[in-house]
Amino acid sequence: MKTVWLVIPCYNEEEVIAETAKRTSELMYGLIKKNKISESSRIAFVNDGSTDRTLELIQRFCGEDKIFACINLSRNRGHQNALLAGLMTAKEYADAVISLDADLQDDIGVIEKFIDEFSGGSDIVYGVRADRKTDSRIKRATAEGFYKFMRLMGVDIVFNHADYRLMSKRAIEGLAQFDEVNTFLRGIVPQIGYPSSIVEYSREKRFAGKSKYPFKKMCSFAMEGITSFSVRPIKMALALGMLSFLVSIFMLLYCIVEHSLGNTVSGWASLGVSIWAIGGLQLLMIGVVGEYVGKIYLETKHRPKYIIESVILDGEKHDGRKEA
């Protein structure tokens, strides 16, 4: 039997963490009883610098039941880095790792299907939403638009897949070779290769608490993904620059012809609009280039993506380690 770990990043989830622990432990014990997974399988909560009682509750779970493990980061590093910290820790003990969010929106009932696909030879199993009935119209439109736009920009991404997935040990070892600071796992994981499959599921409403991904943060996340995996925005900047240059030549010829015909050059309004349009376009393109320069700057510093302060496993607390 294979050892399977669940990795659950947590940031200020005190309202839902107890229910999450209850449901996931019932599931894991059920799978152990069915001989689907070994008794050494664990549920690892990754505390991403929570400021509420999340860490306190996780530590209590670990003291009550050895099926729970705690990976405590030294400070808040964001969902993607917290998830990465959990994956890299879990791969030392597990044959496969399943990542999911703590809000209970991901249907844990399909985890058994994940394991069946893994047993059938899949190194990566993607959890894909079958529909978006629980989303508002705006949320549905923006979410689906995000995936379509990412593909348009050349990013290899699985449609309607977030971070609910199973990865084998060798797939995570492949992930470890991607040493970039700008972590966007939805774009990195498909680049690993290895056999993969899809399991569809219906996403539920959040059990309690508030979403940690409001609209502003989703936009930032989308920008992170696009600029981390595609250079098309820079190519678009070049194309727009060439187009503006051609328009300027056309306008120059137009002015020369009008002057030679003796027509008075008028149109202060159009001139002002043109100046503002070109100026805005230049600033926009400088901003796009700046995004890439900023990423290069962060990559060259080689700062750690996260620092693990401590790990609780089998009821015992251990000092953490720094991950470069």
Secondary structure, 3 states (H helix, E strand, C coil): CECEEEEEEECCCCCCHHHHHHHHHHHHHHHHHCCCECCCCEEEEEECCCCCCHHHHHHHHHHHCCCEEEEEECCCCCHHHHHHHHHHHHCCCCCEEEECCCCCCCCHHHHHHHHHHHHCCCCEEEEEECCCCCCCHHHHHHHHHHHHHHHHCCCCCCCCEEEEEEEEHHHHHHHCCCCCCCCCHHHHHHHHCCCEEEEEECCCCCCCCCCCCCHHHHHHHHHHHHHHHCCHHHHHHHHHHHHHHHHHHHHHHHHHHHHHCCCCCCCHHHHHHHHHHHHHHHHHHHHHHHHHHHHHHHHHHCCCCEEEEEEEECCEEEECCEEC
